[in-house]
Amino acid sequence: MSEPPPRKPGRDRARDDDRGAPRARPRFRTPKLSTTTLWYHPSAQYTDEPMGLRGYEGATPPWLVWNLLTRYTREDDLVVDPFCGGGTTLDVAQSLGRKSLGYDLNPVRPDIVRADARELPLAAEQVDFLFMDPPYSTHIEYSEDPRCIGKLSAFDDAYYAAMGDVFREAERVLRDRRYLALFVSDSWDKKHGFAPIATRLGALLGQRFRPIDHIAVVRGNRDLEKPNYHKAAAEGNFFLRGFTHLLLFKKERAASRPEAAATRAKGHGRRASTSDQ
């Protein structure tokens, strides 16, 4: 992959410590906080300068990360993205005054650390919020590294075993009573049809974390307007995918779960982002 374009002065300043101190914040137009489980994002950017590396294939929508960090983190919290890609999470965290660390097997920016999401160079229970936008099977060539999960087909068990290892590492580094989010799409090919990636990964996460919510993220997709697609779906008895999954989970140590359940019952109706922090 070619070298990323030079960044503006001030964007690559050395961090103050190994937790990743926030840099100077860009000016931004405050986006609207989503209040339902159906999210629309016709425009991905909301700042005077783009979030994430321009042109990065498979980039995460900055608006989506903004919603999550606004709800589930506080200023100076440490946000970690183990599939950092073009660095969108780092830029959004900076705009909100959060500390951040990004990891990737193929770092394309100097502020992203080369590391496998299954073995992060972090101490246990150090992270306040974990965001993951992993490969959805083999549709994009993310890296030549043979360890890359993007080389594994979502129609094979090896993909889910690898993501299970990622979730185990997430449980290790995430602080108790803190949140993580998984942004993932289902996969399709002509031979197998659809692979229910979100359903299977959600089940794996549920073995380690408490499910909080499931959000449908909708973006304009002209393919869904094509009559031949709908004809094929009707004839093949399957559904066209009209949204991407955003799964929210919370870490709760097994010993504390009964007490946490009682607390939630007393505080029913309060926002999840403030009830137990």
Backbone bond lengths (Angstrom), bond angles and torsions (degrees), N, CA, C in turn:
res aa  C-N    CA-C-N  psi(-1)  N-CA   C-N-CA  omega(-1)  CA-C   N-CA-C  phi
1 M - - - 1.458 - - 1.516 109.29 -
2 S 1.357 117.62 140.24 1.453 121.02 -178.62 1.514 111.09 -68.80
3 E 1.338 115.58 160.94 1.455 120.51 179.95 1.521 110.24 -66.69
4 P 1.332 118.71 142.96 1.464 120.83 178.58 1.518 110.40 -66.91
5 P 1.331 117.79 154.24 1.457 120.45 179.23 1.517 110.52 -65.97
6 P 1.349 117.58 154.51 1.466 119.66 179.92 1.512 111.18 -61.25
7 R 1.311 116.61 143.21 1.455 121.68 -177.50 1.513 110.18 -95.59
8 K 1.294 117.86 162.78 1.453 122.64 -176.90 1.520 110.46 -69.10
9 P 1.340 118.10 151.12 1.465 120.94 179.41 1.517 111.22 -54.86
10 G 1.317 114.55 139.14 1.458 119.49 177.63 1.503 114.28 94.20
11 R 1.347 118.04 -15.35 1.458 119.79 -175.99 1.517 112.31 -82.86
12 D 1.349 118.71 -16.78 1.457 121.23 -175.54 1.521 112.17 -116.30
13 R 1.315 116.97 28.54 1.453 118.87 179.95 1.519 110.60 -64.71
14 A 1.347 115.29 148.33 1.468 119.58 178.95 1.513 109.62 -61.56
15 R 1.309 116.29 142.09 1.459 120.60 178.66 1.525 109.68 -76.86
16 D 1.327 115.02 154.11 1.459 120.46 -174.57 1.513 112.85 -73.94
17 D 1.332 117.21 -27.47 1.459 120.13 -179.29 1.513 108.57 -155.58
18 D 1.347 116.06 -179.07 1.463 118.60 -174.80 1.519 112.74 -76.81
19 R 1.325 117.82 -0.88 1.454 120.91 174.72 1.532 111.42 -91.61
20 G 1.327 117.40 -3.57 1.454 119.58 174.75 1.505 112.94 79.31
21 A 1.330 119.09 78.74 1.455 122.40 -179.79 1.526 109.92 -67.62
22 P 1.331 118.41 145.12 1.453 120.64 -178.24 1.516 111.68 -68.25
23 R 1.344 115.66 148.85 1.448 121.80 177.45 1.527 109.92 -91.97
24 A 1.344 116.34 -179.59 1.455 120.39 177.83 1.528 109.20 -58.63
25 R 1.334 116.98 134.34 1.456 120.51 -174.55 1.526 111.69 -82.34
26 P 1.328 117.42 137.64 1.463 119.44 173.55 1.525 110.00 -75.09
27 R 1.315 116.29 156.60 1.451 119.88 173.62 1.518 109.09 -70.51
28 F 1.318 117.51 142.25 1.454 118.13 179.77 1.518 111.08 -147.83
29 R 1.309 113.67 154.96 1.455 121.97 175.31 1.523 106.82 -89.33
30 T 1.295 118.02 119.99 1.465 121.28 -175.07 1.523 110.26 -61.86
31 P 1.331 118.56 116.08 1.465 120.52 178.22 1.526 110.66 -76.07
32 K 1.296 114.86 170.16 1.460 120.32 -177.91 1.519 110.00 -84.75
33 L 1.330 116.02 132.63 1.460 120.77 178.18 1.525 109.44 -75.77
34 S 1.317 116.58 127.81 1.465 120.71 179.68 1.521 110.34 -72.99
35 T 1.319 115.91 137.99 1.469 120.57 -176.48 1.525 112.41 -122.18
36 T 1.333 118.23 7.87 1.458 121.56 174.89 1.528 108.17 -127.33
37 T 1.310 116.13 176.72 1.466 120.40 177.87 1.521 111.94 -91.36
38 L 1.328 117.27 13.78 1.458 122.54 174.25 1.522 107.53 -119.85
39 W 1.329 116.01 109.38 1.462 121.66 -175.54 1.521 110.30 -107.91
40 Y 1.333 115.48 129.65 1.452 121.81 173.33 1.529 108.42 -109.90
41 H 1.314 117.80 139.08 1.462 118.42 176.06 1.528 109.97 -140.45
42 P 1.345 116.52 80.64 1.464 119.34 179.52 1.524 112.53 -64.72
43 S 1.340 117.74 -27.11 1.458 121.55 177.78 1.516 108.56 -124.45
44 A 1.337 116.17 126.71 1.459 119.91 -175.59 1.526 112.31 -81.86
45 Q 1.333 117.93 -27.69 1.457 120.98 -174.33 1.534 110.92 -97.41
46 Y 1.310 116.02 152.10 1.457 119.16 177.30 1.531 112.40 -141.07
47 T 1.329 118.58 7.03 1.457 121.31 -177.06 1.523 111.22 -115.04
48 D 1.325 115.66 170.96 1.453 121.01 176.77 1.523 111.65 -71.83
49 E 1.314 117.81 -17.73 1.450 122.01 172.13 1.522 108.19 -129.59
50 P 1.339 117.86 143.41 1.467 120.87 -173.98 1.525 112.49 -60.59
51 M 1.321 115.19 147.15 1.453 121.94 173.92 1.521 108.54 -92.45
52 G 1.333 117.21 127.28 1.454 121.00 -178.72 1.517 111.66 87.05
53 L 1.320 115.49 163.51 1.455 122.35 -178.77 1.523 110.55 -67.94
54 R 1.331 115.94 128.98 1.464 120.45 -179.75 1.534 110.79 -58.97
55 G 1.330 116.19 134.86 1.451 121.20 174.14 1.514 115.43 77.37
56 Y 1.342 117.87 5.91 1.463 119.10 -178.81 1.526 109.64 -69.32
57 E 1.333 116.37 124.82 1.464 120.52 -177.32 1.521 110.47 -72.59
58 G 1.326 115.58 133.04 1.454 120.05 -179.47 1.514 113.33 78.58
59 A 1.343 117.55 24.84 1.471 121.13 -177.66 1.529 111.44 -66.87
60 T 1.317 116.04 146.99 1.459 122.53 176.57 1.522 110.14 -78.60
61 P 1.330 119.63 137.47 1.471 120.79 177.11 1.534 110.98 -64.46
62 P 1.337 118.91 121.28 1.467 120.69 179.88 1.531 113.25 -58.18
63 W 1.318 115.89 -36.54 1.468 120.35 -179.68 1.529 110.97 -58.56
64 L 1.317 116.72 -38.00 1.465 121.06 179.11 1.523 110.87 -65.02
65 V 1.333 117.12 -46.45 1.464 120.54 179.03 1.527 110.24 -63.39
66 W 1.327 117.03 -38.71 1.471 120.80 178.60 1.523 110.69 -58.14
67 N 1.336 116.74 -45.60 1.463 120.39 178.86 1.521 111.67 -57.97
68 L 1.322 116.22 -44.92 1.462 120.64 -177.71 1.522 111.64 -66.14
69 L 1.323 117.14 -47.31 1.463 120.16 -176.94 1.521 111.23 -69.07
70 T 1.326 117.29 -32.30 1.465 120.14 177.30 1.522 111.07 -65.37
71 R 1.312 116.76 -38.42 1.460 120.74 -177.79 1.532 113.85 -82.15
72 Y 1.320 116.77 -39.94 1.460 119.48 -165.89 1.531 115.01 -113.16
73 T 1.316 117.92 7.70 1.464 119.98 177.01 1.518 110.60 -137.11
74 R 1.322 114.54 165.88 1.455 122.23 175.07 1.514 109.09 -121.84
75 E 1.331 116.21 165.54 1.453 120.79 178.29 1.525 110.12 -57.30
76 D 1.323 116.24 137.61 1.460 125.99 -178.61 1.522 113.80 77.17
77 D 1.336 119.28 -1.61 1.465 120.50 172.22 1.532 109.03 -63.32
78 L 1.333 115.88 153.45 1.459 121.05 177.44 1.523 109.70 -94.94
79 V 1.321 115.97 119.13 1.460 124.04 178.10 1.524 108.08 -105.65
80 V 1.335 117.19 132.83 1.466 121.52 -178.51 1.521 109.87 -126.42
81 D 1.341 115.14 136.83 1.453 122.39 175.81 1.532 107.82 -124.58
82 P 1.340 118.64 108.10 1.469 121.31 -177.85 1.526 113.92 -81.20
83 F 1.352 117.89 -8.36 1.462 123.02 174.03 1.533 107.04 -122.68
84 C 1.313 117.18 62.34 1.456 121.43 -162.37 1.519 114.27 -70.91
85 G 1.329 118.91 -23.41 1.461 120.88 174.36 1.512 112.82 55.20
86 G 1.350 116.75 -119.91 1.455 122.31 -178.76 1.505 115.34 -83.88
87 G 1.336 117.52 2.99 1.461 120.99 174.05 1.512 116.17 86.71
88 T 1.319 118.02 17.23 1.464 120.50 -179.17 1.522 112.35 -56.58
89 T 1.331 116.87 -44.94 1.461 120.32 -177.96 1.526 111.18 -59.88
90 L 1.317 117.46 -39.60 1.462 120.90 -179.88 1.527 111.08 -63.07
91 D 1.320 116.62 -42.77 1.457 120.35 -177.62 1.520 111.95 -69.81
92 V 1.333 116.97 -39.77 1.458 120.05 178.14 1.527 110.38 -66.47
93 A 1.327 116.88 -42.90 1.466 120.23 177.75 1.519 110.47 -59.21
94 Q 1.322 117.04 -41.39 1.460 121.43 178.27 1.521 111.03 -60.39
95 S 1.325 116.96 -43.44 1.463 121.16 -177.49 1.517 112.23 -64.07
96 L 1.349 116.33 -22.63 1.466 121.10 -178.76 1.530 112.71 -104.17
97 G 1.325 117.76 4.59 1.456 120.13 179.28 1.509 114.25 76.14
98 R 1.330 116.99 23.57 1.464 121.04 175.37 1.528 109.38 -94.92
99 K 1.311 116.30 149.49 1.458 120.95 169.72 1.529 107.56 -78.02
100 S 1.318 116.87 154.09 1.459 118.07 -175.93 1.514 111.36 -153.35
101 L 1.324 114.75 150.37 1.454 123.21 173.66 1.526 107.86 -137.51
102 G 1.338 116.64 135.67 1.444 121.36 179.58 1.512 111.21 -124.87
103 Y 1.332 116.28 140.01 1.456 122.53 -178.37 1.527 109.37 -129.45
104 D 1.326 115.87 148.09 1.458 120.68 177.91 1.527 108.41 -164.63
105 L 1.333 116.36 149.03 1.465 119.86 176.66 1.524 111.64 -71.18
106 N 1.329 116.02 -21.35 1.461 120.43 -179.90 1.528 108.72 -131.11
107 P 1.339 118.37 74.17 1.464 120.42 -176.62 1.528 111.66 -65.21
108 V 1.327 116.28 132.97 1.465 121.38 -179.04 1.525 111.72 -111.47
109 R 1.335 116.70 3.39 1.459 121.73 177.31 1.520 108.31 -137.05
110 P 1.334 117.45 152.50 1.466 119.76 -177.64 1.528 113.76 -67.85
111 D 1.337 118.15 -18.22 1.463 119.82 -179.67 1.525 112.67 -94.37
112 I 1.332 117.60 9.84 1.465 122.13 174.72 1.521 108.61 -108.07
113 V 1.327 116.72 129.75 1.463 122.65 -175.68 1.532 109.59 -91.59
114 R 1.335 116.13 136.02 1.466 120.04 176.99 1.530 109.30 -73.13
115 A 1.312 116.48 117.39 1.463 120.83 -179.90 1.520 109.47 -165.33
116 D 1.320 115.81 153.97 1.460 123.32 175.85 1.530 107.95 -86.33
117 A 1.319 116.78 134.34 1.467 121.07 -179.61 1.519 112.06 -61.95
118 R 1.327 117.44 -16.47 1.465 121.33 179.53 1.523 112.32 -88.10
119 E 1.342 116.36 -4.79 1.466 120.18 -178.95 1.528 108.17 -153.12
120 L 1.304 116.18 80.00 1.465 121.92 -175.60 1.529 110.91 -84.17
121 P 1.319 117.98 141.57 1.470 121.15 178.08 1.527 111.28 -80.41
122 L 1.318 115.44 62.47 1.458 122.19 -177.66 1.521 109.86 -132.92
123 A 1.325 115.22 147.44 1.456 119.77 173.71 1.529 109.35 -72.70
124 A 1.325 116.37 160.39 1.456 121.24 -179.99 1.529 110.90 -65.06
125 E 1.327 115.11 143.13 1.467 123.59 174.30 1.531 111.81 51.39
126 Q 1.305 115.56 54.24 1.461 122.53 179.69 1.524 112.41 -110.99
127 V 1.335 117.63 -18.66 1.464 122.53 -168.85 1.526 110.92 -98.40
128 D 1.339 116.25 138.17 1.461 121.48 178.56 1.524 112.78 -93.39
129 F 1.316 117.74 -28.77 1.461 121.18 176.77 1.519 108.25 -151.56
130 L 1.339 115.75 135.98 1.459 121.76 -178.51 1.520 108.38 -120.29
131 F 1.348 116.21 124.34 1.457 120.90 177.35 1.527 108.94 -115.67
132 M 1.341 116.06 132.59 1.461 120.77 -178.21 1.522 110.65 -130.46
133 D 1.328 115.64 123.92 1.464 123.16 172.57 1.529 105.73 -124.85
134 P 1.342 117.41 79.08 1.480 121.36 -171.58 1.514 112.16 -80.65
135 P 1.331 117.28 171.69 1.477 120.32 173.30 1.521 110.17 -61.64
136 Y 1.330 115.99 141.29 1.464 121.44 177.25 1.517 108.41 -102.71
137 S 1.291 118.25 64.83 1.460 123.48 -176.31 1.524 110.30 85.20
138 T 1.328 118.18 -145.48 1.470 122.50 -166.88 1.524 113.53 -109.06
139 H 1.321 118.87 24.82 1.458 121.12 -173.36 1.527 113.51 -74.56
140 I 1.325 117.59 -27.17 1.461 121.96 -178.31 1.526 108.83 -123.99
141 E 1.329 116.93 137.69 1.462 121.87 176.89 1.529 107.65 -87.59
142 Y 1.337 116.25 95.82 1.464 120.64 -176.55 1.522 112.66 -82.16
143 S 1.323 116.72 -33.38 1.456 119.31 -171.38 1.525 110.09 -160.32
144 E 1.333 115.63 154.42 1.467 120.73 172.89 1.519 111.49 -87.48
145 D 1.304 117.38 -5.80 1.465 122.23 -179.68 1.531 109.11 -64.26
146 P 1.321 118.88 125.38 1.471 121.02 -178.32 1.525 113.22 -63.66
147 R 1.340 117.24 -16.69 1.463 120.21 178.55 1.522 112.44 -79.83
148 C 1.313 118.03 -9.64 1.464 122.45 -173.41 1.532 111.00 -60.15
149 I 1.316 117.07 124.99 1.469 122.00 179.62 1.522 110.49 -65.90
150 G 1.337 116.70 -23.78 1.454 120.67 177.31 1.517 113.99 -66.44
151 K 1.311 118.05 -7.26 1.461 122.21 175.48 1.526 111.95 -90.54
152 L 1.334 116.76 -3.25 1.466 121.29 -178.18 1.525 110.00 -101.40
153 S 1.304 116.57 134.39 1.459 121.59 -179.68 1.526 110.51 -76.92
154 A 1.325 116.05 137.45 1.462 120.94 177.07 1.517 112.26 -71.63
155 F 1.329 117.52 -2.68 1.463 121.51 175.60 1.530 110.99 -95.56
156 D 1.342 116.17 2.94 1.460 121.42 178.28 1.526 110.28 -117.29
157 D 1.325 116.21 146.92 1.463 120.67 -178.72 1.527 112.46 -64.29
158 A 1.337 117.53 -23.19 1.460 120.33 -178.27 1.530 111.47 -61.03
159 Y 1.330 116.81 -33.89 1.471 120.58 178.13 1.527 110.60 -62.23
160 Y 1.317 116.55 -45.84 1.465 120.79 -177.37 1.529 111.18 -72.78
161 A 1.314 117.39 -31.19 1.464 120.29 175.04 1.526 110.01 -65.24
162 A 1.339 115.83 -42.13 1.463 119.62 178.80 1.523 110.83 -64.52
163 M 1.323 117.62 -42.86 1.468 120.36 178.97 1.525 110.86 -68.40
164 G 1.328 117.21 -30.49 1.462 119.50 174.20 1.515 111.34 -61.94
165 D 1.344 116.96 -37.71 1.467 121.15 176.40 1.528 110.65 -66.74
166 V 1.342 117.07 -36.39 1.466 120.97 176.11 1.530 110.01 -62.33
167 F 1.306 116.80 -42.81 1.464 120.46 -178.33 1.532 111.20 -68.74
168 R 1.311 117.04 -34.29 1.465 119.60 175.64 1.522 110.41 -63.19
169 E 1.321 116.82 -41.73 1.459 120.67 177.73 1.528 110.95 -67.38
170 A 1.320 116.44 -36.29 1.462 120.23 176.52 1.523 111.07 -61.37
171 E 1.316 116.11 -41.41 1.464 119.99 178.38 1.527 110.78 -63.55
172 R 1.313 117.08 -35.35 1.458 120.63 -179.12 1.530 112.48 -67.71
173 V 1.337 117.25 -43.34 1.468 119.83 -172.57 1.522 113.53 -89.12
174 L 1.332 118.25 -19.64 1.464 120.96 -177.52 1.519 110.79 -78.95
175 R 1.310 115.92 136.71 1.464 120.85 177.03 1.524 110.28 -69.58
176 D 1.319 115.85 153.91 1.460 120.62 178.34 1.527 109.82 -64.73
177 R 1.336 115.71 143.01 1.452 124.02 178.41 1.528 112.17 66.16
178 R 1.313 115.81 28.06 1.461 121.71 175.47 1.528 109.13 -118.05
179 Y 1.320 115.82 170.37 1.458 121.78 -167.42 1.525 113.18 -113.48
180 L 1.351 113.59 157.09 1.455 120.33 171.23 1.527 108.29 -138.77
181 A 1.332 114.93 154.94 1.457 120.74 178.90 1.522 109.65 -130.89
182 L 1.324 115.82 140.83 1.463 122.84 177.11 1.520 108.11 -120.42
183 F 1.335 117.07 120.08 1.453 123.23 178.31 1.522 107.10 -106.84
184 V 1.333 117.40 114.62 1.461 119.35 -170.53 1.532 110.82 -151.07
185 S 1.315 114.71 147.04 1.461 121.19 178.00 1.521 109.68 -113.81
186 D 1.318 116.67 152.35 1.460 120.46 171.95 1.524 109.11 -72.94
187 S 1.337 116.05 162.35 1.460 120.84 -176.20 1.525 110.67 -119.38
188 W 1.331 115.50 155.97 1.470 120.56 -177.65 1.518 110.06 -142.38
189 D 1.323 116.65 142.61 1.459 121.14 165.19 1.527 108.77 -147.24
190 K 1.319 115.68 165.33 1.462 120.23 -172.59 1.527 112.77 -65.03
191 K 1.330 116.09 -32.19 1.462 119.85 -176.03 1.522 112.09 -76.25
192 H 1.348 117.07 -40.98 1.458 120.39 -171.80 1.525 114.66 -106.25
193 G 1.336 117.59 -16.80 1.458 119.29 -172.48 1.520 109.77 83.13
194 F 1.352 117.13 -137.12 1.457 121.27 -178.25 1.518 111.67 -96.93
195 A 1.323 115.26 142.00 1.464 121.79 171.63 1.526 107.63 -104.81
196 P 1.327 119.02 120.09 1.469 121.70 -177.58 1.536 110.87 -77.26
197 I 1.324 116.27 68.79 1.464 121.12 -173.88 1.524 111.12 -58.72
198 A 1.328 117.02 -47.89 1.463 119.99 -175.58 1.527 111.77 -61.23
199 T 1.309 117.14 -40.15 1.466 121.01 -180.00 1.525 110.71 -63.54
200 R 1.332 116.48 -45.18 1.461 119.67 -177.99 1.526 111.82 -70.94
201 L 1.331 117.24 -40.44 1.465 118.86 179.09 1.524 111.02 -70.53
202 G 1.321 116.75 -34.38 1.459 119.40 176.42 1.517 111.72 -62.42
203 A 1.337 116.79 -37.88 1.464 120.62 177.80 1.525 110.63 -65.28
204 L 1.339 117.02 -39.01 1.465 120.27 178.06 1.518 111.28 -66.22
205 L 1.320 117.05 -42.79 1.459 120.40 178.45 1.530 111.06 -63.84
206 G 1.331 116.43 -35.74 1.462 120.70 -179.17 1.516 113.49 -64.84
207 Q 1.331 117.21 -16.48 1.461 120.53 176.50 1.523 111.78 -76.75
208 R 1.332 117.26 -17.07 1.462 121.60 -175.34 1.527 113.79 -121.70
209 F 1.336 116.87 -22.84 1.455 121.20 -174.43 1.528 110.38 -133.85
210 R 1.332 115.33 163.20 1.463 119.87 176.97 1.527 109.78 -90.23
211 P 1.327 117.75 125.74 1.471 119.39 177.96 1.532 111.08 -64.71
212 I 1.330 115.74 137.07 1.459 121.75 179.14 1.523 111.26 -109.07
213 D 1.348 116.77 -49.20 1.463 118.97 -178.56 1.530 110.67 -164.71
214 H 1.324 113.63 164.51 1.470 122.16 177.67 1.519 106.82 -130.99
215 I 1.338 116.99 116.83 1.455 122.87 -175.18 1.520 109.54 -113.31
216 A 1.330 116.25 138.91 1.459 122.18 174.85 1.523 108.30 -97.98
217 V 1.331 115.93 121.08 1.471 121.41 -179.06 1.524 108.48 -106.00
218 V 1.328 115.97 116.88 1.459 122.34 -173.51 1.525 109.94 -108.38
219 R 1.310 115.63 134.39 1.454 121.84 174.89 1.527 108.13 -136.49
220 G 1.329 117.06 151.24 1.454 120.32 -177.75 1.526 112.22 -52.68
221 N 1.317 116.65 128.96 1.459 121.88 -179.69 1.528 108.46 -137.31
222 R 1.329 115.72 103.21 1.456 119.97 -176.51 1.529 112.44 -66.40
223 D 1.331 117.56 -22.37 1.467 119.44 179.32 1.522 111.16 -61.23
224 L 1.331 116.41 -30.58 1.462 119.52 -178.79 1.525 112.09 -72.47
225 E 1.341 117.51 -7.90 1.455 121.28 177.56 1.532 112.00 -93.97
226 K 1.327 117.40 -4.56 1.457 120.60 -175.12 1.535 110.70 -83.12
227 P 1.327 118.16 122.15 1.474 121.34 -178.87 1.518 113.70 -57.44
228 N 1.347 117.37 -35.44 1.464 118.79 -177.29 1.527 111.70 -67.38
229 Y 1.342 116.98 -29.97 1.459 120.59 176.15 1.527 109.97 -65.20
230 H 1.325 116.12 -44.75 1.462 119.87 -178.96 1.529 111.35 -68.76
231 K 1.317 116.42 -34.56 1.465 119.62 176.34 1.516 110.63 -63.90
232 A 1.338 116.24 -44.19 1.464 119.96 179.39 1.524 111.00 -64.15
233 A 1.343 116.90 -38.91 1.466 120.40 179.80 1.523 111.14 -64.85
234 A 1.341 116.50 -39.75 1.459 120.04 179.79 1.524 110.79 -69.34
235 E 1.327 116.41 -43.18 1.467 119.93 -178.97 1.519 111.97 -70.54
236 G 1.331 116.84 -33.70 1.457 120.56 -179.16 1.518 113.97 -90.63
237 N 1.342 116.12 -2.19 1.468 121.75 178.10 1.536 111.97 57.58
238 F 1.342 116.04 48.69 1.463 120.49 174.14 1.526 108.75 -136.69
239 F 1.327 116.01 167.78 1.457 121.70 -178.50 1.526 110.71 -105.31
240 L 1.319 116.59 135.82 1.456 121.11 171.73 1.521 108.85 -71.66
241 R 1.326 117.09 138.70 1.464 120.79 -178.96 1.526 109.74 -79.92
242 G 1.326 116.19 121.97 1.455 121.00 -177.38 1.510 114.00 -108.55
243 F 1.337 118.09 2.98 1.459 119.76 -179.15 1.522 110.01 -155.88
244 T 1.334 114.84 164.44 1.458 122.49 173.97 1.521 108.46 -105.07
245 H 1.324 117.14 145.73 1.462 122.38 -176.05 1.532 111.55 -86.33
246 L 1.313 116.28 137.06 1.458 122.26 170.83 1.525 106.91 -124.42
247 L 1.336 116.47 109.25 1.463 122.45 -175.99 1.525 109.44 -104.49
248 L 1.324 116.12 131.06 1.462 122.14 -179.37 1.521 110.40 -113.75
249 F 1.333 115.68 133.29 1.459 121.73 -179.17 1.525 109.81 -136.40
250 K 1.325 115.07 160.89 1.459 121.28 178.86 1.527 109.41 -130.95
251 K 1.323 114.85 138.45 1.459 119.19 177.22 1.520 109.34 -83.29
252 E 1.318 116.03 130.62 1.465 121.76 174.50 1.507 107.68 -142.02
253 R 1.318 116.52 120.70 1.466 119.65 178.06 1.522 109.36 -59.51
254 A 1.331 116.02 143.57 1.467 120.92 -176.12 1.520 111.84 -54.94
255 A 1.329 116.56 -39.20 1.458 120.18 -176.76 1.520 112.31 -67.73
256 S 1.336 117.14 -23.99 1.453 119.91 -175.80 1.518 113.40 -98.76
257 R 1.326 117.61 -4.14 1.455 119.58 -173.59 1.529 114.17 -64.61
258 P 1.345 120.79 -42.93 1.469 118.77 178.16 1.526 111.66 -59.77
259 E 1.316 117.57 -42.86 1.458 121.05 179.13 1.533 110.87 -64.59
260 A 1.349 114.99 -40.03 1.457 119.11 179.61 1.524 111.08 -64.66
261 A 1.350 116.10 -37.37 1.457 119.58 179.08 1.514 110.95 -63.58
262 A 1.338 117.33 -40.42 1.455 121.11 178.39 1.526 111.22 -64.79
263 T 1.319 115.08 -39.88 1.465 119.74 178.48 1.520 110.81 -63.70
264 R 1.334 117.05 -41.34 1.453 120.36 179.55 1.514 110.98 -64.85
265 A 1.348 116.84 -36.87 1.452 119.95 -179.97 1.528 111.11 -64.72
266 K 1.340 117.34 -40.68 1.457 121.25 178.96 1.523 111.69 -68.40
267 G 1.338 114.58 -35.50 1.456 118.96 -175.71 1.509 113.24 -101.15
268 H 1.322 117.93 29.18 1.458 122.23 -177.52 1.528 110.70 -57.26
269 G 1.318 114.42 132.01 1.451 118.93 178.46 1.512 113.42 101.26
270 R 1.322 117.56 -16.02 1.463 119.13 177.19 1.515 110.01 -78.00
271 R 1.315 117.21 156.05 1.459 121.18 -179.51 1.519 111.29 -66.29
272 A 1.337 115.39 135.43 1.464 120.40 -179.18 1.509 111.14 -61.24
273 S 1.326 118.13 -28.39 1.460 120.80 -174.95 1.518 113.03 -72.61
274 T 1.345 117.57 -17.01 1.467 119.10 -177.79 1.516 113.00 -122.55
275 S 1.318 118.44 -9.07 1.458 120.01 -171.38 1.509 113.83 -68.78
276 D 1.344 117.73 -33.08 1.474 119.82 -173.56 1.517 113.16 -126.44
277 Q 1.306 117.58 17.63 1.461 118.94 -179.42 1.512 109.67 -97.36
